[in-house]
Amino acid sequence: MEISELYEIYKKYPSVQTDTRKIKKGDIFFALKGPNFNGNEFSQNAIEAGASHAVIDEKKFEIPDKTILVDDVLTVLQQLANHHRRQFNTAGGGIPFIAITGSNGKTTTKELIHAVLASTHITYTTEGNLNNHIGIPLTLLKIKEDAQMVVIEMGANHIGEIASYCEIALPTHGLITNCGKAHLEGFGSEEGVRKAKGELFDFLRTLPHGCVFVMWDYDYLQKMSKGISGVIKYGTRGDAHVIGRVLKSDPLLEVEILQGLDEKLIKTQLVGEYNLPNVLAAITIGKYFNVTDAKIKFAIENYTPSNSRSQLIQKGDNKIILDAYNANPSSMKLAIENFSKIPGDKVLILGSMAELGKESEKEHQALVEQIADHKWKEVILVGNEFEKISHSFHQFKNSEEVQNWMQQQRFKNTNILIKGSRSMQMEKALKD
């Protein structure tokens, strides 16, 4: 079946699902395969649950008039998403598709930008962090005809990945939050990270009207953006279009805008000075797309983080910063430095960092040395990677052990930071 034919079916049933447990009547089920599952085996279940069709790539699972047999389900899902994306192109250029990538802050930046743009424009965006080879097509296929703006998050752990996503999503605008020490196992080095994330700018450089939003404080992003038709700058100094600085962060961030916005004070619900670039990015994109200053301020101030991303939780008279969705050397360093500046008693609970490859022991050792430079009430280190290095802090194998330890403590008026890679599931330390 040609993609154009499948697209006609999609237009009749414009809801796509890859999980039979979430099937709604009329969905098209794409039977994806993984290391431990074969979606073809669940095609019958999908039809019985109400799916209009199941797209499969194994003939033995065919159901007359209900299955669509293709060579490879994932490839067809991506092709269908790209075909749908192209429907939003017009002779005048079409609607903006803004792609966001980077080592840290992608999801928070995406959520802030969406909040700002959605205050004025009909805006579709990536749900949660569905930012990979499956999530991006699913995001594109959820865009309706009424869309005026689209914000797409792109994650990656190896070179060539962002380039492939650009070929599917065809962004018109882009933003790289930063390039730090993340996924070093796949990228090899920080230079590899820049090359991989820079694939977004490389794509936009080929467009006659490609536009990027650049944190102008970062020299490497200045260099990476050279040759792109439109460069809109934000930062803390210099000749940026939007300039701001941290006014306060104990722990919630307050930002003073020095240039580019008439609203000079923004009081966020975000924890940490490291969120300043994310806030400035949202302001910059809002201004670029004609959102009023008052709506920009309101949208940012009313955005509340969730899903263990820099969440501020009050438990009794203790304040807990739960930042357990992900961690890498760059984000860990910033989080620790920010937390060290908060007055009062502080307890640091850190899980191991994943996907660092041969750099893992060195990076965990550097983290321990950084921790030792500050004064803490308690320091808890969790996971195998910390067991491999010498330190004098409390050591636990997993977050369940930390949970038991936490229940035995009687902290009063204490600040607690909980952070670690997703695989460590550090949020479990808070379970009652």
C-alpha positions in Angstrom: 0.0 0.0 0.0 1.3 3.5 -0.9 1.6 6.0 1.9 -0.9 8.3 0.1 -3.4 5.4 0.3 -2.7 4.8 4.0 -3.0 8.6 4.6 -6.6 8.5 3.2 -7.4 5.8 5.8 -5.7 7.9 8.5 -7.8 10.9 7.5 -10.9 8.8 8.2 -9.5 7.5 11.5 -7.0 10.2 12.6 -5.8 8.6 15.8 -2.8 6.3 16.0 -1.8 3.9 18.8 1.1 1.6 19.4 -0.1 0.1 22.8 -3.2 -2.1 22.7 -3.9 -1.2 26.4 -4.7 2.3 25.2 -6.8 1.5 22.2 -9.9 3.6 21.7 -12.6 2.9 19.1 -11.5 3.8 15.6 -7.7 4.0 16.4 -5.2 2.7 13.9 -2.9 0.3 15.6 0.8 0.1 14.5 2.3 -3.2 15.5 5.8 -2.2 16.4 8.5 -4.6 17.4 11.1 -4.3 20.2 13.8 -6.5 21.8 11.3 -8.1 24.0 8.0 -7.8 22.2 6.3 -8.3 18.8 3.4 -6.0 18.2 2.1 -8.2 15.4 1.1 -10.7 18.0 -1.3 -8.2 19.5 -3.0 -7.1 16.3 -6.0 -9.3 17.0 -6.3 -7.8 20.5 -6.2 -4.3 19.0 -9.0 -5.1 16.6 -11.1 -6.6 19.3 -10.5 -3.6 21.5 -12.0 -1.3 18.7 -9.1 -0.5 16.4 -10.3 0.3 12.9 -7.1 -1.2 11.4 -3.8 -2.8 12.4 -0.7 -2.1 10.5 1.5 -5.2 10.6 4.6 -6.6 8.9 4.1 -10.4 9.4 1.7 -12.0 6.9 0.7 -14.8 9.4 -1.1 -12.2 11.5 -3.3 -10.9 8.7 -7.1 -10.4 9.4 -9.2 -9.7 6.3 -10.3 -6.1 5.8 -8.7 -5.2 9.2 -4.9 -5.5 8.8 -2.6 -3.5 6.5 0.5 -5.6 5.6 3.7 -3.5 5.1 7.4 -4.3 4.8 8.3 -2.6 8.1 5.8 -1.0 10.6 8.2 1.5 12.1 9.3 2.8 8.7 5.7 3.2 7.6 4.8 5.0 10.8 7.6 7.5 10.2 6.6 7.9 6.5 3.0 8.5 7.4 4.0 11.1 10.0 6.2 12.9 7.4 3.4 12.8 4.8 1.1 14.4 7.4 3.7 17.0 8.3 4.0 18.0 4.6 0.2 18.9 4.5 1.0 21.9 6.7 3.3 23.4 4.0 1.7 26.1 1.8 2.9 28.3 -1.0 3.5 31.0 1.6 5.7 28.7 3.7 3.2 27.0 6.1 3.0 27.1 9.9 6.1 27.2 12.1 7.5 23.9 13.3 9.9 24.6 16.2 12.3 21.8 17.1 14.1 21.7 20.5 17.1 19.6 21.4 20.0 19.8 23.9 21.7 18.0 26.7 19.7 19.5 29.6 16.5 21.4 29.9 14.8 20.2 26.7 11.5 19.2 28.2 11.2 22.2 30.6 12.0 24.6 27.8 9.5 22.9 25.5 6.8 23.1 28.2 7.5 26.8 28.8 7.5 27.6 25.1 4.3 25.7 24.6 2.6 27.6 27.5 3.6 30.9 26.1 2.7 30.2 22.5 -0.6 28.5 23.5 -1.7 31.6 25.2 -2.2 33.2 21.7 -1.9 30.5 19.1 -3.3 27.0 18.6 -0.2 25.1 19.5 0.6 21.4 19.4 3.6 19.9 21.2 5.4 16.7 22.3 3.5 15.0 25.1 5.9 14.3 28.1 9.2 13.3 26.6 8.0 11.3 23.6 11.1 12.6 21.7 12.5 9.6 20.0 12.1 7.7 16.7 8.6 6.6 17.8 7.5 9.5 19.9 8.2 12.1 17.2 6.0 10.4 14.5 3.3 10.0 17.1 3.5 13.6 18.0 3.2 14.7 14.4 0.2 12.4 13.8 -1.7 14.1 16.6 -1.5 17.5 14.9 -5.0 18.7 13.7 -5.9 20.9 10.8 -6.4 23.9 13.1 -2.7 24.0 14.1 -1.0 27.4 14.0 2.2 26.4 15.8 4.0 23.1 16.5 6.8 22.5 19.1 8.7 19.3 18.7 11.2 17.9 21.3 14.1 15.8 19.9 16.2 13.6 22.1 19.2 11.6 21.0 22.0 9.4 22.3 24.0 8.8 19.1 25.2 10.8 16.1 22.9 10.9 13.2 19.7 10.6 15.3 18.7 14.3 15.2 19.4 14.5 11.5 16.9 11.6 10.9 14.3 13.3 13.0 14.6 16.5 11.0 13.9 14.6 7.8 10.7 13.4 9.4 9.5 16.6 11.2 11.0 19.1 8.7 11.4 21.9 11.3 11.4 25.6 10.2 12.8 26.9 13.5 15.2 25.4 16.1 16.7 25.8 19.5 19.5 23.9 21.2 19.3 24.4 25.0 23.0 23.5 25.5 25.6 20.8 24.8 26.9 19.1 27.9 28.1 15.8 29.2 25.1 13.6 28.4 25.0 10.1 26.7 28.8 10.1 26.4 28.6 6.3 25.9 26.9 7.0 22.5 28.5 10.3 21.6 32.0 9.6 22.7 32.9 13.1 23.9 31.5 16.6 24.4 32.6 17.3 20.9 30.5 14.4 19.8 27.5 15.9 21.7 27.9 19.2 19.8 28.1 17.4 16.5 25.0 15.4 17.2 22.9 18.2 18.6 24.2 20.5 15.9 22.5 18.4 13.3 19.4 20.4 14.0 21.2 23.7 13.1 22.8 21.9 10.1 19.3 21.1 8.8 18.0 24.6 9.3 21.1 26.0 7.6 19.9 24.4 4.4 16.6 26.3 4.4 16.3 29.7 2.8 14.4 31.0 5.8 15.6 28.7 8.5 15.6 30.4 12.0 17.3 29.5 15.3 17.0 30.9 18.8 20.4 31.0 20.5 21.6 31.3 24.0 24.2 33.9 23.2 26.2 33.4 26.4 27.4 30.1 25.0 30.3 30.7 22.5 29.9 27.2 21.0 26.3 27.9 20.1 27.3 31.2 18.5 29.7 29.2 16.3 27.2 26.4 15.6 24.6 28.9 14.4 26.8 30.6 11.8 25.4 30.6 8.3 21.8 30.2 9.3 19.4 32.7 7.7 17.8 34.0 11.0 19.5 34.1 14.4 17.5 35.4 17.3 19.6 35.8 20.5 18.9 35.6 24.2 21.2 35.7 27.2 22.5 37.6 30.2 24.6 40.2 28.5 25.9 41.6 25.2 23.7 42.3 22.2 21.0 39.7 22.8 17.5 40.5 21.8 16.2 39.4 25.2 18.5 39.9 28.3 17.7 38.8 31.8 19.4 37.8 35.1 18.6 35.8 38.2 17.1 38.1 40.8 16.5 35.4 43.4 16.6 31.6 43.7 15.9 30.2 47.2 14.7 27.8 45.9 12.1 29.2 43.4 13.6 31.3 40.5 12.8 34.9 40.1 14.0 36.6 36.9 14.7 40.3 36.2 14.3 41.2 32.5 16.8 43.9 31.5 15.9 44.0 27.8 13.3 42.8 25.4 10.2 42.6 27.6 8.2 45.4 29.3 7.4 43.1 32.2 10.6 43.4 34.2 9.9 40.8 37.0 8.9 37.1 36.4 8.4 34.9 39.5 8.5 31.3 38.3 7.5 28.0 39.9 10.9 26.6 38.8 13.7 25.5 41.1 17.2 26.6 40.3 19.3 29.3 38.6 20.0 26.8 35.8 16.4 27.4 34.6 17.2 31.0 33.6 18.1 30.1 30.0 14.9 28.1 29.7 12.8 31.1 30.8 14.7 33.5 28.5 14.1 31.1 25.6 10.4 31.0 26.2 10.3 34.9 26.4 12.3 35.2 23.2 10.1 32.8 21.2 7.0 34.4 22.6 8.1 37.9 21.5 9.2 36.6 18.1 5.7 35.1 17.5 3.8 38.2 18.7 2.6 37.0 22.1 2.0 40.1 24.3 4.3 40.8 27.2 1.5 40.3 29.7 0.6 36.9 28.3 4.3 35.8 28.3 4.6 36.7 32.0 1.4 35.0 33.0 2.2 31.8 31.1 5.6 31.5 32.6 4.6 32.3 36.1 1.7 29.8 36.0 3.7 26.9 34.6 4.3 24.3 37.3 6.8 21.5 36.6 5.7 17.9 37.1 7.0 14.4 36.4 9.9 14.7 38.8 11.5 17.6 37.0 12.7 20.2 39.5 9.5 19.8 41.5 9.3 21.6 44.8 7.5 19.4 47.4 6.6 20.5 50.9 6.5 17.7 53.4 5.8 19.0 56.9 8.4 21.7 57.4 10.8 20.2 55.0 11.3 21.3 51.4 12.2 18.6 48.9 13.5 19.3 45.4 12.6 16.3 43.3 14.7 16.3 40.1 14.8 12.6 39.4 13.7 12.4 35.8 17.3 12.4 34.4 20.9 13.2 35.3 24.2 13.7 33.6 27.5 15.3 34.7 26.4 18.8 33.5 23.0 18.8 35.1 24.3 17.2 38.3 27.0 19.9 38.7 24.5 22.7 38.1 21.9 21.2 40.5 24.5 20.7 43.3 25.9 24.2 42.9 22.5 25.7 43.0 21.4 23.7 46.0 24.5 24.6 47.9 23.5 28.2 47.8 20.2 27.7 49.6 20.4 28.7 53.2 19.7 26.2 56.1 20.3 22.5 56.6 20.7 20.5 53.4 20.5 16.8 52.6 21.8 15.6 49.3 20.5 12.3 47.8 22.1 11.4 44.5 21.6 8.4 42.3 24.2 7.1 39.8 24.4 8.6 36.3 23.8 6.3 33.3 25.1 6.0 29.8 28.5 7.5 30.4 30.6 4.6 29.1 34.3 4.6 29.9 33.9 8.1 31.4 31.6 6.9 34.1 34.1 6.3 36.9 35.9 9.6 36.2 32.6 11.6 36.2 31.3 10.1 39.4 34.6 10.7 41.1 34.5 14.4 40.0 31.0 14.6 41.4 32.1 13.3 44.8 34.9 15.8 44.8 32.5 18.6 44.0 30.2 17.5 46.9 33.1 17.5 49.3 33.7 21.2 48.6 30.4 22.2 50.3 28.8 21.7 53.7 25.8 19.3 54.0 23.8 17.9 56.9 23.8 14.5 55.1 25.0 13.1 51.8 23.5 9.9 50.4 24.9 8.3 47.2 23.0 5.5 45.5 23.8 2.9 42.9 26.7 0.8 41.6 28.6 3.6 40.0 29.2 5.3 43.3 30.3 2.0 44.9 33.2 1.8 42.5 34.9 4.9 43.9 36.2 6.0 47.2 34.2 8.4 49.4 33.1 8.9 53.0 29.4 9.4 52.4 26.4 7.1 53.0 26.1 4.5 50.3 22.9 2.6 49.3 22.3 0.1 46.5 18.9 1.5 45.3 16.2 4.0 46.0 14.2 1.5 48.1 17.0 1.4 50.6 17.0 5.2 50.7 13.2 5.1 51.3 13.8 2.9 54.4 16.5 5.2 55.6 14.3 8.3 55.0 11.5 6.8 57.1 13.9 6.5 60.0 15.0 10.1 59.9 13.4 13.0 61.8 14.4 16.0 59.7 13.1 19.4 60.7 13.3 22.6 58.6 15.5 20.8 56.1 16.1 21.2 52.4 16.4 17.9 50.5 17.6 17.5 46.9 16.8 14.1 45.2 18.4 13.6 41.8 19.6 10.8 39.6 19.3 9.1 36.2 15.8 7.7 35.2 17.0 4.2 35.6 17.6 4.8 39.3 13.9 5.8 39.9 15.0 8.1 42.7 11.4 9.3 43.3 10.8 6.0 45.1 12.8 7.4 48.0 9.8 9.6 48.8 7.2 6.9 48.9 5.5 6.5 52.3 
